[in-house]
Amino acid sequence: YTPFNGMQGCIDAGGKPYKSFKSNIDRAEEEAIEEGRSFVTLYNRNDWPHWSDDDNDCQNTRHEILISTSKKQVEYKTENGCNVAAGEWFDPYSGNTYFKSAELDLDHIVPLKFTHGHGHGGDRWSRELKEAFANDTDNLLLVNASMNRQKGAKGLDEWLPPNHSYRCEYIVRFNSVITKYELQLIPAEQRIVNKMVTTCSK
């Protein structure tokens, strides 16, 4: 048994919340809905089709990235070569190397739920644009599964990789995706991001 100061700390460490627990993001969404802010709609991950197989070669987005980024020849789970089982991948979030695909998540650098909520603009996109965003390799990075779950749907103002040497590159990649898709940051977020960019440029 590991004690935590709060439920969010437990979740960040990979634990499961009790049924009535609401994250800060969930509470913010509920408050926005109660206040009648027109830009807010409930987030549903199923509205953002991800891990597509556009070329119909049986390897979806996740497995194609596992193949293309492995530092050695990958091993497959079965003879048909659809699903990757092992290889060698460096996770820039933690600074560690992993050899089993099951230890890795394919992270959306700009999270889907973040993109959808808080007036960022993604909630108004077509399903086709949501799918393009969810599978865009510019916004995807293989990382340790626990790191991905620790990050959740947080933006730059709430989460940065524990590996300090990767933080500035992460900030650049996050901002490039925001720019590419013309997403809007709220003023409080933008002020923090501006400070980060200034610090990284020194």
Residue frames as a rotation matrix with the C-alpha (Angstrom) as fourth column:
TYR 1
0.577 0.817 0.000 0.00
0.817 -0.577 0.000 0.00
0.000 0.000 -1.000 0.00
THR 2
-0.611 -0.758 0.229 1.35
0.767 -0.638 -0.068 3.42
0.198 0.134 0.971 -1.01
PRO 3
0.165 0.695 -0.700 -0.16
0.767 -0.537 -0.352 6.53
-0.620 -0.479 -0.621 0.65
PHE 4
-0.452 -0.232 0.862 -0.86
0.764 -0.599 0.239 9.64
0.461 0.766 0.448 -1.45
ASN 5
-0.915 0.067 -0.399 -1.71
0.190 -0.800 -0.569 13.21
-0.357 -0.596 0.719 -0.47
GLY 6
-0.169 0.892 -0.420 -4.69
-0.649 -0.422 -0.633 13.24
-0.742 0.165 0.650 -2.81
MET 7
0.501 0.477 0.722 -6.57
0.175 0.761 -0.624 11.30
-0.848 0.439 0.298 -5.47
GLN 8
0.922 -0.165 -0.351 -4.85
-0.388 -0.372 -0.843 13.17
0.009 0.913 -0.407 -8.33
GLY 9
-0.020 -0.989 0.146 -1.45
-0.989 0.041 0.141 12.03
-0.146 -0.142 -0.979 -7.04
CYS 10
-0.119 0.085 0.989 -2.70
-0.207 0.972 -0.108 8.44
-0.971 -0.218 -0.098 -6.94
ILE 11
0.832 0.498 0.244 -3.98
0.152 0.217 -0.964 8.69
-0.533 0.839 0.105 -10.53
ASP 12
0.664 -0.645 -0.379 -0.72
-0.745 -0.521 -0.418 10.29
0.072 0.560 -0.826 -11.72
ALA 13
-0.345 -0.816 0.463 1.13
-0.848 0.483 0.218 7.27
-0.401 -0.318 -0.859 -10.30
GLY 14
-0.757 0.068 -0.649 -1.09
-0.443 0.676 0.588 4.89
0.479 0.733 -0.482 -12.28
GLY 15
-0.882 0.467 0.062 -3.81
0.210 0.508 -0.835 4.24
-0.421 -0.724 -0.546 -9.69
LYS 16
-0.525 0.791 0.315 -7.55
0.560 0.043 0.828 4.17
0.641 0.611 -0.465 -10.32
PRO 17
-0.820 0.253 0.513 -9.92
-0.470 -0.809 -0.352 6.84
0.326 -0.530 0.783 -8.96
TYR 18
-0.707 0.698 0.113 -12.98
0.370 0.501 -0.783 6.05
-0.603 -0.511 -0.612 -6.90
LYS 19
-0.295 0.623 0.725 -16.23
0.955 0.220 0.199 6.27
-0.035 0.751 -0.659 -8.86
SER 20
0.701 0.695 -0.162 -17.29
0.699 -0.714 -0.041 9.74
-0.144 -0.085 -0.986 -7.73
PHE 21
-0.072 -0.821 -0.566 -13.87
0.492 -0.522 0.696 11.35
-0.868 -0.229 0.442 -8.27
LYS 22
0.875 0.282 0.394 -13.72
0.482 -0.434 -0.761 14.23
-0.044 0.856 -0.516 -10.75
SER 23
-0.178 -0.981 0.079 -10.46
0.978 -0.168 0.126 15.59
-0.110 0.100 0.989 -12.15
ASN 24
-0.398 -0.046 -0.916 -9.81
0.191 -0.981 -0.034 19.32
-0.897 -0.188 0.400 -12.50
ILE 25
-0.979 0.021 -0.200 -10.56
-0.200 -0.214 0.956 19.01
-0.022 0.977 0.214 -16.22
ASP 26
-0.534 0.834 -0.134 -13.86
0.717 0.532 0.451 17.23
0.447 0.145 -0.883 -15.57
ARG 27
-0.064 0.505 -0.861 -14.88
0.835 -0.445 -0.324 19.88
-0.546 -0.739 -0.393 -13.04
ALA 28
-0.676 -0.249 -0.694 -13.91
-0.078 -0.912 0.403 22.70
-0.733 0.327 0.597 -15.40
GLU 29
-0.933 0.360 0.016 -16.02
0.090 0.191 0.977 21.17
0.349 0.913 -0.211 -18.16
GLU 30
-0.251 0.883 -0.397 -19.02
0.945 0.312 0.096 20.80
0.209 -0.352 -0.913 -15.86
GLU 31
-0.211 0.118 -0.970 -18.71
0.526 -0.823 -0.215 24.39
-0.824 -0.556 0.111 -14.68
ALA 32
-0.909 -0.179 -0.377 -18.51
-0.202 -0.603 0.772 25.64
-0.365 0.778 0.512 -18.27
ILE 33
-0.712 0.702 0.000 -21.61
0.442 0.449 0.777 23.67
0.545 0.553 -0.630 -19.21
GLU 34
-0.084 0.682 -0.727 -23.50
0.979 -0.081 -0.189 25.00
-0.188 -0.727 -0.661 -16.16
GLU 35
-0.305 -0.119 -0.945 -22.51
0.195 -0.979 0.061 28.54
-0.932 -0.166 0.321 -17.14
GLY 36
0.647 0.717 0.258 -23.78
0.343 0.028 -0.939 27.96
-0.680 0.696 -0.228 -20.67
ARG 37
-0.124 -0.751 -0.648 -20.54
-0.542 -0.496 0.679 28.62
-0.831 0.436 -0.345 -22.50
SER 38
0.711 0.636 -0.299 -21.46
-0.567 0.268 -0.779 27.75
-0.416 0.723 0.551 -26.07
PHE 39
0.150 -0.724 -0.673 -18.03
-0.906 0.172 -0.387 26.47
0.396 0.668 -0.630 -27.12
VAL 40
-0.650 -0.479 0.590 -18.08
-0.720 0.636 -0.277 23.54
-0.242 -0.605 -0.758 -24.68
THR 41
0.485 0.722 -0.493 -19.36
-0.737 0.641 0.213 20.11
0.470 0.260 0.843 -25.65
LEU 42
0.657 -0.207 0.725 -18.73
-0.486 0.618 0.618 16.88
-0.576 -0.758 0.306 -23.78
TYR 43
-0.213 -0.840 -0.499 -15.54
-0.977 0.166 0.137 15.10
-0.032 0.516 -0.856 -24.80
ASN 44
0.760 0.357 0.543 -15.92
-0.317 0.933 -0.169 11.60
-0.567 -0.044 0.823 -26.22
ARG 45
-0.243 -0.970 0.028 -12.70
-0.477 0.145 0.867 9.83
-0.845 0.197 -0.498 -27.24
ASN 46
-0.160 0.248 0.955 -14.65
0.612 0.785 -0.101 7.78
-0.775 0.568 -0.277 -29.78
ASP 47
0.865 0.479 -0.149 -15.22
0.218 -0.627 -0.748 10.98
-0.452 0.615 -0.647 -31.76
TRP 48
0.412 -0.828 -0.380 -11.45
-0.868 -0.484 0.112 11.07
-0.277 0.284 -0.918 -32.42
PRO 49
0.999 0.011 0.042 -10.68
0.001 0.958 -0.286 7.87
-0.043 0.286 0.957 -34.42
HIS 50
0.338 -0.941 0.010 -7.08
-0.928 -0.331 0.171 6.95
-0.157 -0.067 -0.985 -33.74
TRP 51
-0.436 -0.663 0.609 -4.59
-0.391 0.749 0.535 4.27
-0.811 -0.005 -0.586 -34.72
SER 52
0.655 0.668 -0.354 -5.92
-0.542 0.089 -0.836 4.12
-0.526 0.739 0.420 -38.26
ASP 53
-0.244 -0.672 0.699 -4.61
0.283 0.640 0.714 1.84
-0.927 0.373 0.034 -41.00
ASP 54
0.312 0.450 -0.837 -4.98
-0.509 -0.665 -0.547 4.05
-0.802 0.596 0.022 -44.05
ASP 55
-0.266 -0.487 -0.832 -2.82
-0.964 0.142 0.225 1.90
0.009 0.862 -0.507 -46.34
ASN 56
0.701 0.709 0.072 -4.59
-0.712 0.701 0.026 -1.33
-0.032 -0.070 0.997 -45.27
ASP 57
-0.004 -0.778 -0.628 -1.34
-0.511 0.542 -0.667 -3.18
0.860 0.319 -0.400 -44.59
CYS 58
0.522 0.401 -0.753 -2.65
0.407 0.659 0.633 -4.44
0.750 -0.637 0.181 -41.20
GLN 59
-0.406 -0.677 -0.614 -0.22
0.905 -0.202 -0.375 -2.18
0.130 -0.707 0.695 -39.31
ASN 60
0.690 0.714 0.115 -2.04
0.679 -0.695 0.238 0.72
0.250 -0.086 -0.964 -37.68
THR 61
0.654 -0.413 0.634 -0.52
-0.234 -0.907 -0.350 4.07
0.720 0.081 -0.690 -36.72
ARG 62
0.736 -0.350 0.579 0.84
-0.614 0.014 0.789 2.78
-0.284 -0.937 -0.205 -33.42
HIS 63
0.616 -0.493 0.614 2.63
0.327 0.869 0.370 -0.22
-0.716 -0.028 0.697 -34.92
GLU 64
0.687 -0.395 0.609 3.99
0.583 -0.201 -0.787 1.73
0.433 0.897 0.092 -37.89
ILE 65
0.621 -0.469 0.628 5.60
-0.563 -0.825 -0.059 4.18
0.545 -0.317 -0.776 -35.47
LEU 66
0.709 -0.377 0.596 6.93
-0.345 0.551 0.760 1.31
-0.615 -0.744 0.260 -33.37
ILE 67
0.655 -0.439 0.615 8.58
0.703 0.654 -0.281 -0.05
-0.279 0.616 0.736 -36.52
SER 68
0.632 -0.362 0.685 9.93
0.397 -0.608 -0.688 3.26
0.665 0.707 -0.240 -37.83
THR 69
0.568 -0.377 0.731 11.42
-0.636 -0.765 0.100 4.43
0.522 -0.522 -0.675 -34.52
SER 70
0.955 -0.240 0.176 12.92
0.055 0.724 0.688 1.20
-0.292 -0.647 0.704 -33.18
LYS 71
0.383 -0.899 -0.213 16.72
-0.876 -0.427 0.224 1.30
-0.293 0.101 -0.951 -32.97
LYS 72
-0.778 -0.580 0.242 16.92
-0.446 0.780 0.439 -2.37
-0.443 0.234 -0.866 -33.92
GLN 73
-0.705 0.511 -0.491 14.94
-0.282 0.433 0.856 -4.85
0.651 0.742 -0.161 -36.00
VAL 74
-0.239 0.700 0.673 11.52
-0.968 -0.119 -0.221 -5.32
-0.075 -0.705 0.706 -34.42
GLU 75
-0.996 0.081 -0.047 9.98
0.081 0.997 0.007 -8.65
0.048 0.003 -0.999 -33.47
TYR 76
-0.424 0.906 0.001 6.32
-0.686 -0.322 0.653 -9.33
0.592 0.276 0.757 -34.19
LYS 77
-0.262 0.437 0.860 3.68
-0.827 0.358 -0.433 -11.01
-0.497 -0.825 0.268 -32.06
THR 78
0.459 0.454 0.764 2.58
0.055 0.844 -0.534 -13.26
-0.887 0.287 0.362 -34.94
GLU 79
-0.343 -0.663 0.665 3.87
0.656 0.338 0.675 -14.30
-0.672 0.668 0.320 -38.36
ASN 80
0.410 0.574 0.709 1.57
0.911 -0.299 -0.285 -11.88
0.048 0.762 -0.645 -40.23
GLY 81
-0.565 -0.821 0.077 3.72
0.812 -0.571 -0.120 -8.97
0.143 -0.005 0.990 -39.01
CYS 82
0.219 0.746 0.628 0.80
0.489 -0.642 0.591 -6.78
0.844 0.178 -0.505 -37.96
ASN 83
0.931 0.227 0.286 1.62
-0.141 -0.498 0.856 -6.19
0.336 -0.837 -0.432 -34.30
VAL 84
0.016 -0.997 0.075 5.04
-0.291 -0.076 -0.954 -5.36
0.957 -0.006 -0.291 -32.88
ALA 85
0.806 0.227 -0.546 6.11
0.376 0.515 0.770 -7.20
0.457 -0.826 0.330 -29.74
ALA 86
0.564 -0.699 -0.440 9.70
0.515 -0.119 0.849 -6.08
-0.646 -0.706 0.292 -29.16
GLY 87
0.564 -0.483 0.669 12.38
0.509 -0.434 -0.743 -3.68
0.650 0.760 0.001 -30.34
GLU 88
-0.270 -0.640 -0.719 14.39
0.952 -0.287 -0.102 -0.86
-0.141 -0.713 0.687 -28.79
TRP 89
0.311 0.499 0.809 12.90
0.565 -0.781 0.265 2.56
0.764 0.375 -0.525 -28.08
PHE 90
-0.788 -0.539 -0.298 14.13
0.585 -0.502 -0.637 5.61
0.193 -0.676 0.711 -26.21
ASP 91
0.364 0.929 -0.071 11.49
0.873 -0.313 0.373 7.46
0.324 -0.197 -0.925 -24.23
PRO 92
-0.418 -0.605 0.677 12.39
0.381 -0.794 -0.474 11.18
0.824 0.060 0.563 -24.06
TYR 93
0.487 0.663 0.568 9.89
-0.293 -0.488 0.822 11.84
0.823 -0.567 -0.044 -21.25
SER 94
0.994 -0.081 0.073 11.65
-0.036 0.390 0.920 9.56
-0.103 -0.917 0.384 -18.77
GLY 95
0.299 -0.936 -0.187 15.07
-0.954 -0.287 -0.086 9.33
0.026 0.204 -0.979 -20.44
ASN 96
-0.152 -0.294 0.944 14.89
-0.457 0.868 0.196 5.51
-0.876 -0.402 -0.266 -20.35
THR 97
-0.559 -0.080 -0.825 15.11
-0.800 0.313 0.512 2.83
0.217 0.946 -0.240 -23.05
TYR 98
0.072 0.688 0.722 12.47
-0.642 0.586 -0.494 0.12
-0.763 -0.428 0.484 -23.43
PHE 99
-0.845 -0.489 -0.216 12.46
-0.499 0.577 0.647 -3.19
-0.192 0.654 -0.732 -25.28
LYS 100
-0.676 0.700 0.230 8.84
0.694 0.710 -0.121 -4.38
-0.248 0.078 -0.966 -25.03
SER 101
-0.727 0.425 0.539 6.12
0.144 -0.674 0.725 -2.57
0.671 0.605 0.429 -26.96
ALA 102
0.209 0.878 -0.431 3.64
0.669 0.194 0.718 -3.27
0.714 -0.438 -0.547 -24.16
GLU 103
-0.128 -0.343 -0.931 5.62
0.940 -0.341 -0.004 -0.91
-0.316 -0.875 0.366 -21.92
LEU 104
-0.935 -0.323 -0.142 4.97
0.243 -0.882 0.404 2.01
-0.256 0.344 0.903 -24.28
ASP 105
0.256 0.964 -0.067 2.00
0.624 -0.217 -0.751 4.23
-0.738 0.150 -0.657 -25.06
LEU 106
-0.469 -0.288 0.835 1.69
0.829 -0.469 0.304 6.36
0.305 0.835 0.458 -28.17
ASP 107
-0.216 0.317 -0.924 1.21
0.699 -0.611 -0.373 9.79
-0.682 -0.725 -0.090 -26.64
HIS 108
0.434 0.345 0.833 -0.56
0.756 -0.642 -0.128 12.71
0.491 0.685 -0.539 -28.25
ILE 109
-0.644 -0.756 -0.114 1.82
0.712 -0.538 -0.450 15.56
0.279 -0.371 0.886 -27.45
VAL 110
-0.766 0.602 0.226 -1.16
-0.634 -0.766 -0.106 17.91
0.109 -0.225 0.968 -27.58
PRO 111
-0.870 0.370 0.327 -3.77
0.166 0.843 -0.511 15.67
-0.465 -0.390 -0.795 -25.92
LEU 112
-0.654 0.697 0.295 -7.08
0.494 0.098 0.864 14.97
0.573 0.711 -0.408 -27.62
LYS 113
0.222 0.794 -0.566 -9.11
0.966 -0.099 0.241 16.01
0.135 -0.600 -0.788 -24.58
PHE 114
-0.291 -0.429 -0.855 -7.04
0.501 -0.830 0.246 19.19
-0.815 -0.357 0.456 -24.23
THR 115
-0.981 -0.118 0.152 -7.65
0.186 -0.386 0.904 19.99
-0.048 0.915 0.401 -27.91
HIS 116
-0.357 0.931 0.073 -11.37
0.711 0.220 0.668 19.45
0.606 0.290 -0.740 -27.49
GLY 117
0.383 0.665 -0.641 -11.95
0.913 -0.169 0.370 21.48
0.138 -0.727 -0.672 -24.33
HIS 118
0.104 -0.310 -0.945 -11.52
0.696 -0.656 0.292 24.86
-0.711 -0.688 0.148 -22.69
GLY 119
0.777 0.322 -0.541 -12.10
-0.070 -0.810 -0.582 26.87
-0.626 0.490 -0.607 -25.85
HIS 120
-0.278 -0.960 0.041 -9.07
-0.106 0.073 0.992 25.46
-0.955 0.271 -0.122 -27.67
GLY 121
-0.193 0.323 -0.926 -11.26
-0.890 -0.456 0.026 24.82
-0.414 0.829 0.376 -30.71
GLY 122
-0.926 -0.305 -0.221 -11.10
-0.374 0.814 0.445 21.10
0.044 0.494 -0.868 -31.45
ASP 123
-0.564 0.777 0.280 -14.66
0.242 0.480 -0.843 20.48
-0.790 -0.407 -0.459 -30.31
ARG 124
0.310 0.708 -0.634 -15.89
-0.416 -0.499 -0.760 22.29
-0.855 0.499 0.140 -33.43
TRP 125
-0.604 -0.642 -0.473 -13.88
-0.713 0.171 0.680 20.18
-0.356 0.748 -0.561 -35.87
SER 126
0.420 0.646 -0.637 -15.32
-0.849 0.528 -0.024 17.67
0.321 0.551 0.770 -38.31
ARG 127
0.822 -0.089 0.563 -14.85
-0.213 0.869 0.448 13.97
-0.529 -0.488 0.695 -37.56
GLU 128
0.813 -0.532 0.235 -12.42
0.477 0.378 -0.794 13.81
0.334 0.758 0.561 -40.51
LEU 129
0.300 -0.719 0.627 -10.20
-0.369 -0.693 -0.619 16.54
0.880 -0.045 -0.473 -39.07
LYS 130
0.541 -0.055 0.839 -10.34
-0.828 0.141 0.543 14.93
-0.148 -0.988 0.031 -35.62
GLU 131
0.915 -0.204 0.348 -9.13
0.221 0.975 -0.011 11.66
-0.337 0.087 0.938 -37.15
ALA 132
0.596 -0.728 0.338 -6.34
0.298 -0.191 -0.935 13.43
0.746 0.658 0.103 -39.04
PHE 133
0.287 -0.452 0.845 -5.21
-0.759 -0.645 -0.087 15.13
0.584 -0.617 -0.528 -35.84
ALA 134
0.698 0.088 0.711 -5.41
-0.624 0.562 0.543 11.93
-0.352 -0.822 0.447 -33.78
ASN 135
0.779 -0.393 0.488 -3.13
0.481 0.874 -0.064 10.12
-0.401 0.285 0.871 -36.24
ASP 136
0.859 -0.473 0.195 -0.76
-0.204 -0.666 -0.718 12.96
0.469 0.577 -0.668 -37.16
THR 137
0.483 -0.743 -0.463 2.82
0.784 0.603 -0.149 11.78
0.390 -0.291 0.874 -36.57
ASP 138
-0.267 -0.544 0.795 3.83
0.088 -0.835 -0.542 15.38
0.960 -0.075 0.271 -35.80
ASN 139
0.059 0.435 0.899 1.74
-0.854 -0.444 0.271 15.01
0.517 -0.784 0.345 -32.64
LEU 140
0.931 0.316 -0.181 2.70
-0.214 0.877 0.430 11.45
0.294 -0.362 0.885 -31.68
LEU 141
-0.086 -0.978 0.190 5.51
-0.815 -0.041 -0.579 10.16
0.574 -0.205 -0.793 -29.51
LEU 142
0.446 0.156 -0.881 6.24
0.199 0.943 0.268 6.72
0.873 -0.295 0.389 -28.04
VAL 143
-0.276 -0.481 0.832 6.70
-0.727 -0.462 -0.508 7.05
0.629 -0.745 -0.222 -24.29
ASN 144
-0.962 -0.080 -0.260 6.60
0.118 0.738 -0.665 4.94
0.245 -0.670 -0.700 -21.17
ALA 145
-0.231 0.971 -0.062 2.97
0.523 0.178 0.834 4.07
0.821 0.160 -0.549 -20.41
SER 146
0.139 0.280 -0.950 3.09
0.984 -0.145 0.101 5.43
-0.109 -0.949 -0.296 -16.86
MET 147
-0.793 -0.451 -0.410 4.49
0.384 -0.892 0.238 8.75
-0.473 0.031 0.880 -18.14
ASN 148
-0.796 0.543 0.267 1.60
0.121 -0.288 0.950 9.05
0.592 0.789 0.164 -20.58
ARG 149
0.121 0.896 -0.427 -0.97
0.716 0.219 0.663 8.39
0.687 -0.386 -0.615 -17.87
GLN 150
-0.219 -0.289 -0.932 0.75
0.878 -0.475 -0.059 10.82
-0.426 -0.831 0.357 -15.52
LYS 151
-0.982 -0.182 -0.060 0.47
0.128 -0.856 0.500 13.51
-0.142 0.484 0.864 -18.18
GLY 152
-0.209 0.976 0.066 -3.17
0.675 0.193 -0.713 12.76
-0.708 -0.104 -0.698 -19.03
ALA 153
0.375 0.475 0.796 -4.87
0.903 -0.381 -0.198 15.69
0.210 0.793 -0.571 -20.77
LYS 154
0.473 -0.227 -0.851 -2.62
0.490 -0.735 0.468 18.37
-0.732 -0.639 -0.237 -19.28
GLY 155
0.897 -0.190 0.398 -1.25
0.241 -0.544 -0.803 21.31
0.369 0.817 -0.443 -21.25
LEU 156
-0.001 -0.992 0.124 2.16
0.445 -0.111 -0.889 22.98
0.896 0.054 0.442 -20.95
ASP 157
-0.104 -0.002 0.995 0.99
-0.618 -0.783 -0.066 24.99
0.779 -0.622 0.080 -17.95
GLU 158
0.640 0.463 0.614 0.31
-0.768 0.367 0.525 21.81
0.018 -0.807 0.590 -15.95
TRP 159
0.750 -0.353 0.559 2.83
0.131 0.908 0.398 19.19
-0.648 -0.225 0.728 -17.07
LEU 160
0.467 -0.694 -0.548 6.35
-0.867 -0.239 -0.437 18.92
0.173 0.679 -0.713 -18.49
PRO 161
0.632 -0.258 -0.731 8.48
0.040 0.953 -0.302 15.77
0.774 0.162 0.612 -19.00
PRO 162
0.946 -0.318 -0.053 10.48
0.080 0.070 0.994 14.74
-0.313 -0.945 0.092 -15.90
ASN 163
0.161 -0.911 0.381 13.52
0.945 0.254 0.208 14.49
-0.286 0.326 0.901 -18.20
HIS 164
0.428 0.031 -0.903 14.70
0.192 -0.980 0.058 18.12
-0.883 -0.199 -0.426 -18.05
SER 165
-0.604 -0.781 -0.161 16.94
-0.011 -0.194 0.981 17.80
-0.797 0.594 0.108 -21.11
TYR 166
-0.700 0.402 0.591 13.85
0.713 0.338 0.615 17.17
0.047 0.851 -0.523 -23.29
ARG 167
-0.091 0.797 -0.598 11.64
0.699 -0.376 -0.608 19.92
-0.709 -0.473 -0.523 -21.93
CYS 168
-0.300 -0.046 -0.953 12.47
-0.367 -0.916 0.159 22.65
-0.881 0.398 0.258 -24.43
GLU 169
-0.974 -0.031 -0.224 12.05
-0.220 0.365 0.904 20.31
0.054 0.930 -0.363 -27.39
TYR 170
-0.555 0.825 -0.105 8.72
0.825 0.528 -0.202 19.20
-0.112 -0.198 -0.974 -25.92
ILE 171
-0.066 0.502 -0.862 7.60
0.288 -0.818 -0.498 22.82
-0.955 -0.281 -0.091 -25.63
VAL 172
-0.640 -0.246 -0.728 8.59
-0.572 -0.480 0.665 23.48
-0.513 0.842 0.167 -29.25
ARG 173
-0.958 0.282 -0.051 6.75
0.182 0.735 0.653 20.39
0.221 0.617 -0.756 -30.51
PHE 174
-0.331 0.872 -0.361 3.64
0.817 0.074 -0.571 21.20
-0.472 -0.484 -0.737 -28.47
ASN 175
-0.089 0.259 -0.962 3.56
-0.072 -0.965 -0.254 24.76
-0.993 0.046 0.104 -29.81
SER 176
-0.862 -0.269 -0.430 4.16
-0.431 -0.057 0.900 23.67
-0.267 0.961 -0.067 -33.40
VAL 177
-0.746 0.663 0.064 1.08
0.650 0.703 0.288 21.43
0.146 0.256 -0.956 -33.27
ILE 178
-0.069 0.703 -0.708 -0.96
0.616 -0.528 -0.585 24.26
-0.785 -0.476 -0.397 -31.72
THR 179
-0.346 -0.160 -0.924 0.12
-0.445 -0.839 0.312 26.50
-0.826 0.520 0.220 -34.61
LYS 180
-0.994 -0.104 -0.016 -0.37
-0.068 0.515 0.854 23.85
-0.081 0.851 -0.519 -37.31
TYR 181
-0.508 0.861 -0.034 -4.01
0.810 0.491 0.320 23.29
0.292 0.135 -0.947 -36.31
GLU 182
-0.566 0.229 0.792 -4.70
-0.073 -0.971 0.229 26.93
0.821 0.072 0.566 -35.36
LEU 183
0.144 0.552 -0.821 -5.75
0.833 0.380 0.401 25.99
0.534 -0.742 -0.405 -31.84
GLN 184
0.206 0.034 0.978 -6.40
-0.221 -0.972 0.081 28.76
0.953 -0.233 -0.193 -29.33
LEU 185
-0.466 -0.362 -0.807 -4.81
0.738 0.345 -0.581 28.97
0.489 -0.866 0.106 -25.90
ILE 186
0.733 0.675 -0.082 -6.63
0.589 -0.571 0.572 30.84
0.340 -0.468 -0.816 -23.16
PRO 187
0.612 -0.506 0.607 -4.75
-0.329 -0.862 -0.386 33.95
0.719 0.036 -0.694 -21.90
ALA 188
0.658 -0.363 0.659 -3.52
-0.678 0.094 0.729 32.31
-0.327 -0.927 -0.184 -18.69
GLU 189
0.694 -0.398 0.600 -2.06
0.446 0.892 0.075 29.40
-0.565 0.215 0.797 -20.67
GLN 190
0.731 -0.388 0.561 -0.52
0.480 -0.293 -0.827 31.71
0.486 0.874 -0.028 -23.27
ARG 191
0.706 -0.478 0.522 1.28
-0.628 -0.764 0.149 33.77
0.327 -0.434 -0.840 -20.64
ILE 192
0.554 -0.491 0.672 2.90
-0.365 0.582 0.727 30.67
-0.748 -0.648 0.143 -19.14
VAL 193
0.668 -0.275 0.692 3.81
0.667 0.633 -0.392 29.29
-0.331 0.723 0.606 -22.57
ASN 194
0.822 -0.356 0.444 5.37
0.030 -0.751 -0.659 32.63
0.568 0.555 -0.607 -23.57
LYS 195
0.594 -0.608 0.527 7.59
-0.785 -0.295 0.544 32.52
-0.175 -0.737 -0.653 -20.48
MET 196
0.539 -0.357 0.763 8.63
0.114 0.928 0.354 28.94
-0.835 -0.104 0.541 -21.29
VAL 197
0.770 -0.218 0.599 9.52
0.628 0.094 -0.773 29.84
0.112 0.971 0.209 -24.88
THR 198
0.765 -0.489 0.419 11.55
-0.426 -0.872 -0.241 32.84
0.484 0.006 -0.875 -23.71
THR 199
0.523 -0.557 0.645 13.43
-0.629 0.259 0.733 30.70
-0.576 -0.789 -0.214 -21.18
CYS 200
0.557 -0.264 0.787 14.20
0.429 0.903 0.000 28.03
-0.711 0.338 0.616 -23.78
SER 201
0.844 -0.188 0.503 15.45
0.432 -0.317 -0.844 30.58
0.318 0.930 -0.186 -26.29
LYS 202
0.802 -0.567 0.189 18.13
-0.589 -0.697 0.409 31.90
-0.100 -0.439 -0.893 -23.95
